[in-house]
Amino acid sequence: MAAKIYIVYYSMYGHVEKLAEEILKGAASVEGVEAKLWQVPETLSEDVLAKMSAPPKTDVPIITPNELAEADGFLFGFPTRFGMMAAQFKAFMDATGGLWRTQQLAGKPAGIFYSTGSQGGGQETTPLTAITQLTHHGMIFVPIGYTFGAGMFEMEKVKGGTPYGAGTFAGDGSRQPSELELEQAFHQGKYFAIIAKKLKGSA
């Protein structure tokens, strides 16, 4: 059977979603892997979102906590809020208590990707603090390390992402993920999929 990878994200303005789409392409490029995009539920009202000038959500399906148990591995994506994952994603993780009690996610690989507003706005603290969620579930954190090669050392252009995972800078919201950031996201999806496939094959 194919290794099933769920790419689960929250995106308010679309930056994380663009990374998720590239991660999906990277994961799907690996033979023997089935990858799918999911969004977590929104917690803000339509009125509040409108005041924040957030665009309408896309038609990517909304995941429920119990559906996580179906997958062999996960790539979790979210924007930062004061150096940590957005409350919408944290609320979703808070609802996984039933899976925690039965340890249904234990031993499964998981990666992280993210968006921040600025270069000092949480590119490392956001994934670092998110690892606690994986740890309590017994999941195996899979960072990209420096496997992206020369792209990890780019100094001439602004580039998000760290050894923890792919990332982008949103700035004031007008900046979109760069070509290099999207390449890193594709790489993360492919790299993670290869590892998830190996782990499933050895189970």
C-alpha positions in Angstrom: 0.0 0.0 0.0 1.1 3.6 -0.7 2.4 5.7 2.2 -0.4 8.2 3.0 0.8 11.7 3.8 -1.5 14.4 5.0 -0.4 18.1 4.5 -2.4 19.9 7.1 -2.3 23.7 7.4 -3.8 26.9 8.4 -3.5 29.9 6.1 -5.1 33.3 6.7 -3.7 35.2 3.7 -2.5 32.4 1.4 1.2 32.4 2.1 1.2 29.1 4.0 -1.2 27.6 1.4 1.2 28.4 -1.4 4.0 26.5 0.4 1.5 23.6 1.1 0.8 23.3 -2.6 4.4 23.0 -3.5 5.0 20.5 -0.7 2.1 18.5 -2.1 3.8 18.4 -5.5 7.1 17.3 -3.9 5.5 14.5 -1.9 3.4 13.4 -4.9 6.6 13.1 -7.0 7.7 10.1 -5.0 6.4 6.8 -6.3 4.4 4.8 -3.7 3.2 7.9 -1.9 -0.3 9.3 -1.7 -0.4 12.9 -0.5 -3.4 15.1 0.3 -4.0 18.7 1.3 -6.2 19.6 4.3 -7.1 22.8 6.1 -7.8 23.1 9.8 -11.0 24.8 10.9 -11.2 28.5 11.1 -11.9 29.9 14.6 -12.6 33.5 13.7 -16.0 34.7 12.5 -16.6 35.9 9.0 -17.1 39.5 10.3 -13.7 39.5 12.0 -12.0 37.9 8.9 -13.5 40.6 6.7 -12.2 43.4 9.0 -8.8 41.7 8.7 -9.1 41.8 4.9 -8.6 38.0 4.8 -9.5 36.5 1.4 -12.1 33.7 1.2 -10.9 30.2 2.0 -10.2 27.8 -0.9 -12.1 24.6 -1.4 -9.4 22.4 0.2 -11.3 20.1 2.6 -11.4 20.8 6.4 -9.9 18.0 8.5 -11.2 16.7 11.8 -8.8 15.5 14.4 -9.8 11.8 14.1 -8.9 11.8 10.4 -5.3 12.2 11.3 -5.2 8.6 12.4 -5.7 7.5 8.7 -2.3 8.9 7.6 1.2 7.5 7.8 2.9 10.9 8.1 2.2 14.6 8.4 3.5 17.9 7.3 1.9 20.7 9.4 1.9 24.3 8.2 0.9 27.6 9.9 1.7 31.3 10.2 3.4 32.6 13.2 1.7 34.6 15.9 4.3 36.2 18.2 6.8 33.5 17.5 4.5 30.5 17.9 1.9 28.7 15.8 -1.3 30.5 15.0 -4.2 30.0 17.5 -6.3 28.3 14.8 -3.8 25.5 14.5 -3.2 25.3 18.2 -7.0 24.9 18.7 -6.9 22.0 16.2 -4.0 20.3 18.1 -5.8 20.9 21.4 -8.7 18.8 20.0 -6.5 15.8 19.4 -6.7 14.6 23.0 -8.6 11.4 22.0 -5.7 10.5 19.6 -3.2 11.2 22.4 -5.0 9.0 24.9 -4.9 6.0 22.5 -1.4 7.0 21.1 -2.7 6.6 17.5 -0.1 9.1 16.2 2.9 7.7 18.0 5.8 6.6 15.8 4.5 8.5 12.8 6.8 11.1 11.1 5.9 14.7 11.0 7.4 17.9 9.5 6.7 21.6 9.9 6.5 24.6 7.5 5.5 28.2 8.3 5.3 31.8 7.4 6.4 34.9 9.4 6.0 38.6 8.9 9.7 39.5 9.1 13.2 38.0 9.3 13.3 38.1 13.1 9.6 37.2 13.4 9.8 33.5 14.3 11.4 31.5 11.5 13.1 29.3 14.2 10.9 29.8 17.3 7.7 28.9 15.4 8.8 25.4 14.5 10.8 25.0 17.6 7.9 25.6 19.9 5.6 23.5 17.7 7.7 20.4 18.3 6.1 20.1 21.7 2.9 19.1 20.0 4.7 16.3 18.2 6.5 15.1 21.3 3.5 14.6 23.4 1.9 12.5 20.6 5.1 10.5 20.3 5.6 11.5 16.7 9.0 11.5 15.0 10.1 15.1 14.0 11.6 15.1 10.5 13.5 18.4 9.8 15.0 19.1 6.4 18.4 19.9 8.0 20.7 21.2 5.2 19.5 18.7 2.6 18.3 21.6 0.4 22.0 22.2 -0.4 23.2 25.6 -1.6 19.7 27.1 -1.2 20.2 27.0 2.5 23.1 29.4 2.2 21.5 32.0 0.0 22.7 35.4 1.2 21.9 37.7 -1.7 18.1 37.3 -1.6 15.6 37.4 1.2 14.7 33.7 1.9 12.6 32.1 4.5 13.0 28.6 5.8 15.5 27.0 8.2 16.8 23.5 9.0 13.5 23.0 10.8 11.5 23.3 7.6 10.4 25.4 4.6 9.3 28.9 5.3 8.4 32.3 3.8 8.2 35.9 4.7 4.9 37.6 4.3 6.0 41.1 5.1 3.0 43.4 5.2 1.1 40.6 3.4 1.9 41.8 -0.1 5.1 39.7 -0.5 4.5 36.2 -1.9 6.7 33.2 -1.5 9.7 33.5 -3.8 10.8 31.0 -6.3 13.6 29.8 -4.0 11.2 29.4 -1.1 8.8 27.4 -3.3 11.7 25.2 -4.4 12.6 24.6 -0.8 8.9 23.7 -0.1 8.9 21.2 -3.0 12.2 19.7 -1.6 10.7 19.3 1.9 7.7 17.5 0.5 9.8 15.1 -1.6 12.4 14.6 1.2 9.8 13.9 3.8 7.8 11.5 1.5 10.9 9.4 0.9 11.4 9.1 4.7 7.7 8.4 5.4 7.7 5.7 2.7 10.8 4.0 4.2 9.3 4.1 7.7 6.1 2.5 6.4 8.0 -0.1 4.5 9.9 -1.1 7.6 6.9 -1.3 9.9 
